[in-house]
Amino acid sequence: MTESVRIATQADEDEIMQLLSVMHAEGGIMPLDEMEARKTFHLAFNRQGGILGVIGEPGDIKAMIFLLISRFWYSREHHLEELFNFVRPDVRKSKENYAPRLIEFAKTCGEEIGIPLTIGILTNQRMEGKVRLYRRSLGVPAGAWFVHMPPGRGWQNEANEEFWKEPFPRRGRVANGKDLRLRAVGGRG
C-alpha cells in the first residue's frame, strides 16, 4: 500500500531533526544550527507560512519536503519556495518513488494556494539524477545556482564538470554529435 504525503505535526519534530542531521551531513553548505532549523519547522507546525510534508508514520518517516510561502525581494507577490526535498538513504531505491511524490505534493500545494512554486537543487552530490528527476516533473529549469565559498570554509563543490558541458555547449560547437555552427550557403562552414 502506497503511503500518502501527510502534514507533519510537532510530534514529529525529533524525528525530523534526526533526518535533518542526515540530510545536512550529505550536502549542507553552511554549518547546521538546530535552533534556527527548529524555528523554521515551527512555521509549519504553527501554520505560519510553512508546509512540512512527510511520508511515513510517526517513528518511521521515510521522506520529507519543506515549503515556505515567500516573496522575491522585488515583489509583493508571494510564491511557494521549496527549502528541501529529502528521502532517507535506506529507502531511496524503493519502488515507492518518494522524491517524485514529494514534488507532486509541492506542485499541488502551489496550485491549491494559487501561487507559483519555486523548487530546485542545491547540491554537489548525485546531481545528475536529481536534475533528470526534476525535469521529468517540472520541465525545463528557469536558471542555475552558483556558490562561491571563501578559502578554508570547508565546503567544496565537487560537481561533475562533464554534466555541465553537454547540456550547455558553447555557441557554434558540437552537442550530441551535431555540429551547431551555421554553414555558409555553398561553403564548407
C-alpha positions as CSV (number, residue, x, y, z in Angstrom):
1,M,0.0,0.0,0.0
2,T,1.4,3.4,-1.0
3,E,1.6,5.8,1.9
4,S,0.3,9.3,1.2
5,V,2.1,12.5,2.0
6,R,0.8,13.9,5.3
7,I,1.3,17.2,7.0
8,A,3.9,16.8,9.8
9,T,3.0,17.8,13.3
10,Q,5.1,19.0,16.2
11,A,5.0,15.4,17.5
12,D,7.3,14.5,14.5
13,E,9.9,17.2,15.4
14,D,12.5,15.0,17.0
15,E,12.5,12.5,14.1
16,I,12.5,15.4,11.6
17,M,15.6,16.8,13.4
18,Q,17.3,13.4,13.1
19,L,16.6,13.3,9.4
20,L,17.8,16.9,9.1
21,S,21.2,15.8,10.5
22,V,21.5,13.1,7.9
23,M,20.5,15.5,5.1
24,H,22.9,18.1,6.3
25,A,25.8,15.6,6.6
26,E,25.2,14.7,2.9
27,G,25.1,18.2,1.5
28,G,24.9,21.1,3.9
29,I,26.8,24.1,2.7
30,M,26.7,26.2,5.9
31,P,27.0,24.9,9.5
32,L,23.8,23.4,10.9
33,D,22.2,25.5,13.6
34,E,19.5,23.3,15.2
35,M,17.7,26.2,16.9
36,E,17.3,28.0,13.5
37,A,16.1,24.8,11.9
38,R,13.5,24.3,14.7
39,K,12.3,27.9,14.3
40,T,11.8,27.3,10.6
41,F,10.0,23.9,11.2
42,H,7.7,25.7,13.7
43,L,6.5,27.9,10.8
44,A,4.9,24.7,9.5
45,F,3.8,23.3,12.9
46,N,2.1,26.5,13.8
47,R,0.7,27.1,10.2
48,Q,2.6,30.4,9.8
49,G,3.5,30.1,6.1
50,G,5.3,26.8,6.2
51,I,4.3,23.4,5.0
52,L,6.2,20.3,6.0
53,G,5.0,17.2,4.1
54,V,6.2,13.8,5.2
55,I,5.8,10.2,4.0
56,G,5.6,7.6,6.7
57,E,4.1,7.1,10.1
58,P,5.5,8.8,13.2
59,G,8.7,7.0,14.1
60,D,9.2,5.8,10.5
61,I,9.3,9.0,8.3
62,K,10.8,8.0,5.0
63,A,10.8,11.3,3.1
64,M,10.1,14.9,3.8
65,I,9.7,18.2,1.9
66,F,9.6,21.8,3.4
67,L,7.7,24.5,1.5
68,L,7.7,28.2,2.6
69,I,5.4,31.0,1.4
70,S,7.9,33.6,0.5
71,R,8.5,36.6,-1.8
72,F,11.2,37.7,-4.1
73,W,12.9,40.9,-2.8
74,Y,11.5,43.0,-5.7
75,S,7.8,41.9,-5.4
76,R,4.8,41.9,-3.2
77,E,3.6,38.7,-4.9
78,H,4.1,35.5,-3.0
79,H,5.4,32.2,-4.2
80,L,5.9,28.8,-2.6
81,E,9.6,28.1,-2.1
82,E,10.9,24.6,-1.6
83,L,13.6,24.6,1.0
84,F,14.4,20.8,0.8
85,N,13.1,17.5,-0.6
86,F,14.8,14.7,1.3
87,V,14.4,10.9,1.1
88,R,16.0,8.7,3.8
89,P,19.1,6.9,2.3
90,D,17.8,3.4,3.1
91,V,14.6,3.8,1.1
92,R,15.9,5.8,-2.0
93,K,15.9,2.7,-4.2
94,S,12.4,1.8,-3.2
95,K,9.7,1.4,-5.8
96,E,7.6,3.8,-3.8
97,N,9.0,6.8,-5.7
98,Y,9.2,9.1,-2.7
99,A,11.0,12.1,-4.3
100,P,8.7,12.4,-7.3
101,R,5.7,12.1,-4.9
102,L,7.0,14.9,-2.8
103,I,7.5,17.1,-5.9
104,E,3.9,16.4,-6.9
105,F,2.8,17.3,-3.4
106,A,4.6,20.6,-3.7
107,K,3.0,21.3,-7.1
108,T,-0.4,20.5,-5.7
109,C,0.2,22.8,-2.7
110,G,1.2,25.7,-5.0
111,E,-1.9,25.1,-7.2
112,E,-4.3,24.9,-4.3
113,I,-2.9,28.1,-2.7
114,G,-2.8,29.7,-6.2
115,I,0.8,30.8,-6.2
116,P,3.9,29.8,-8.2
117,L,6.2,27.1,-6.9
118,T,10.0,27.6,-7.0
119,I,11.8,24.4,-6.5
120,G,15.4,23.4,-7.2
121,I,18.6,21.5,-6.4
122,L,21.4,23.0,-4.4
123,T,23.9,20.1,-4.0
124,N,27.0,18.6,-5.5
125,Q,26.1,15.0,-4.8
126,R,24.1,12.8,-7.2
127,M,23.1,16.0,-9.0
128,E,22.7,14.5,-12.5
129,G,19.9,12.1,-11.4
130,K,18.2,14.8,-9.4
131,V,18.2,17.2,-12.3
132,R,16.7,14.4,-14.5
133,L,14.0,13.7,-11.9
134,Y,13.1,17.4,-11.5
135,R,13.0,17.9,-15.3
136,R,10.6,14.9,-15.7
137,S,8.3,16.5,-13.1
138,L,8.7,20.2,-13.8
139,G,10.1,20.7,-17.3
140,V,13.0,23.0,-18.3
141,P,14.8,24.8,-15.5
142,A,14.5,28.5,-15.0
143,G,18.1,29.1,-14.2
144,A,21.1,27.9,-12.2
145,W,22.5,28.5,-8.8
146,F,26.2,29.1,-8.0
147,V,28.1,29.1,-4.7
148,H,31.4,30.8,-4.2
149,M,32.9,29.8,-0.9
150,P,36.0,31.7,0.5
151,P,39.1,29.5,1.0
152,G,39.1,27.5,4.2
153,R,35.3,27.4,4.7
154,G,35.2,23.6,4.4
155,W,32.6,23.1,1.7
156,Q,33.9,22.2,-1.8
157,N,32.0,21.9,-4.9
158,E,32.9,18.6,-6.4
159,A,30.1,18.5,-9.0
160,N,30.5,16.5,-12.2
161,E,32.0,19.1,-14.6
162,E,31.1,16.9,-17.6
163,F,27.4,17.2,-16.6
164,W,27.6,21.0,-17.2
165,K,29.4,20.7,-20.6
166,E,26.9,18.7,-22.7
167,P,23.6,20.5,-21.8
168,F,25.2,23.9,-22.4
169,P,27.5,23.7,-25.4
170,R,29.5,26.7,-26.4
171,R,28.0,28.7,-29.2
172,G,28.8,27.1,-32.6
173,R,30.1,23.9,-31.3
174,V,29.1,20.2,-31.1
175,A,26.3,18.9,-28.9
176,N,25.1,15.3,-29.1
177,G,27.4,14.7,-32.1
178,K,25.8,17.5,-34.1
179,D,27.8,20.5,-35.4
180,L,25.8,23.5,-34.3
181,R,27.8,26.0,-36.4
182,L,26.0,27.8,-39.1
183,R,27.3,26.8,-42.5
184,A,27.6,29.4,-45.2
185,V,25.5,28.6,-48.3
186,G,27.7,26.7,-50.7
187,G,30.6,27.0,-48.3
188,R,32.4,24.5,-46.2
189,G,31.4,26.3,-43.0
